[in-house]
Amino acid sequence: MKEKSGKQKDTLIKVLKYIKPYRFLMALTIIMAIVSVALTLYLPILTGDAVDLLAFIGQTFFWPDLFSLLGKMAVVILLTALAQWIMSLSNNKIVYNIIQDIRKKAFRKLEVLPLKYMDAHSHGDIVSRVVADVDQFADGLLIGFTQLFTGVITIIGTLGFMLSVNVGITIVVVVITPVSLLVAAFIAKKTFNMFKLQSETRGEQTTLINEMIGNQKVVQAFNREDETLEKFDEINGRLEKCSLRAIFFSSLTNPCTRFVNSLVYTGVGLTGALAVIRTSGIFSVGQLTCFLSYANQYTKPFNEISGVITELQNALACAARIFELIEEEPQIPDTEDAVILDHVQGKVDLDHVAFSYVPERKLIEDLDLHVNPGQRIAIVGPTGCGKTTIINLLMRFYDVDQGAICVEGTDIRRITRKSLRTSYGMVLQDTWLKRGTIRDNITVGKPEASEEEIIAAAKKSHAHSFIRRLPEGYDTVISEDGGSLSQGQKQLLCITRVMLSLPPMLILDEATSSIDTRTEIKIQKAFASMMEGRTSFIVAHRLSTIQNADVILVMKDGHIIEQGNHEELLEKKGFYAELYQSQFALG
């Protein structure tokens, strides 16, 4: 219980830090809340005076005084509405600025998180934190600010007004009302973990929906619709249970506090009526009417604050998940003396490199590789031998556990990530396209490219002909997954992107795996031209695509077991020759 309370306190402190930059707006909100409450509390006095004035109907002073009172009441009501409107505006400004700050910080953290975090966490849960949890937090904060400020000020104000009218009846009110706070505090303790579980389960649901949408063809191809629906129903059922449980406990707050409020109102009515009878005019019916109104206004905030506490439990539970993401350890930053790569020739050295994704399972051990500028290095081997891992290490998506990778003689850990990655052009088996036009997707690496450069690059990659046939040509808008484009067309766009920027080093990871054989021959010729004078790393399963490589590295279990060109490796009649013969036989 202490640990949970500590977490809530820590989360609240973090929320307050985000509020701090908007303290002037917060001050305006509080001032407007005070004005609004003061005017609201002044209204019952005017109402009480009007009730007492009704006893003098027919007197000459009655009508002018009554009209004067009604005029004051109208002004008070208008000013109250204006104060509440300004308070609402400033309150909304505070909340949505805070939400913008949190989302911006969360998104920036996503950009600097190490790749291992993304690999280890569900993408749907991450999306749920940045979108759904932040929205839930915003709703709780909005209700909290609006009702908490006005509620506390109303309680203090009405207490002062009631004491000025009748001390005895005020004591009756004060003695009974703490019961509602005790009820609210008890319920709040119960609901925090429930709302946290609700947020986590919602993240699971988002993950499954995300997977279903992204892999719908696979689900349908393997007839997994029923199993996927069962999994969704199971998560949905758990979400229903934890949501109903959280809502059940939180919904107890309102009726419990209303019951206590009714007791207060009854106590004021009885003691007030006795006071009117016994005091013979000292405590009038108008004053009792005014006091009953104050008693109602005094107890109402307790009811609202109880509800606010429940909403804040939900908000804090969501905020805790967001802050967990924001406070994740980012990737190791560039060193202060990190150098910027320029005039890259393409000399790459891997010295005694060791790396594994998890410590208990070794992957790459004592790997040595020395690449001269302009060489074409092909990496082949069975699935899981570490081919793509080498690419991840070259791009510094992961840092080596031991040894060093050097470009132009400098350890890449002492090179800025931006200049290192700008020096590579990368085409992967998995295409990456963003929502936007065809032109936007091609110019990712070179936004300032001219129309002539874009078209020239598209022609070299053999993408121009299919782009020209699209409804809007290069201005055709596609979705983030490429929309109706075929897998091969998506791959051609990714190749065009690299053709346009032409960096000094290239990484081709199964770059032509989704392209038909006829187009592949043309692409290989284009690649040959593009790779001329550029250091290139080519990962391939189809050995026919890498026969012209200067050096072929044959990997197995994280080690380079054979090295040489195509002819040399065939003559050795080793592992590479076996791979080649098996593919040739299958072909």
NORHU-V808588 format. One line per field, one symbol per residue. ss: DSSP state (A for helix, B for strand, O for the rest). A space follows every 10 residues. Layout:
BEGIN
ss=???
END
This chain:
BEGIN
ss=OAAAAAAAAA AAAAAAAAAA OOAAAAAAAA AAAAAAAAAA AAAAAAAAAA AAAAAAOOOO OAAAAAAAAA AAAAAAAAAA AAAAAAAAAA AAAAAAAAAA AAAAAAAAAA AABOAAAAAA OOAAAAAAAA AAAAAAAAAA AAAAAAAAAA AAAAAAAAAA AAAAAOAAAA AAAAAAAAAA AAAAAAAAAA AAAAAAAAAA AAAAAAAAAA AAAAOAAAAA AOOOAAAAAA AAAAAAAAAA AAAAAAAAAA AAAAAAAAAA AAAAAAAAAA AAAAAAAAAO OOOOAAAAAA AAAAAAAAAA AAAAAAAAAA AAAAAAAAAA AAAAAAOOOB OOOOOOOOBO OOOOOOOBBB BBBBBOOBOO BOOBBBBBBB BOOOOBBBBB BOOOOOAAAA AAAAOOOOOO OBBBBBBOOB BAAABOAAAA AAOBBBBOOO OOOOOBBAAA AAOOOOOOOO AAAAAAAAAA OOOAAAAAOO OOAAAOBBOO OOOOOOAAAA AAAAAAAAAA AOOOBBBBBO OOOOOOAAAA AAAAAAAAAA AOOOBBBBBO OOAAAOOOOO BBBBBBOOBB BBBBOAAAAA AAOOAAAAAA AAAAAAO
END
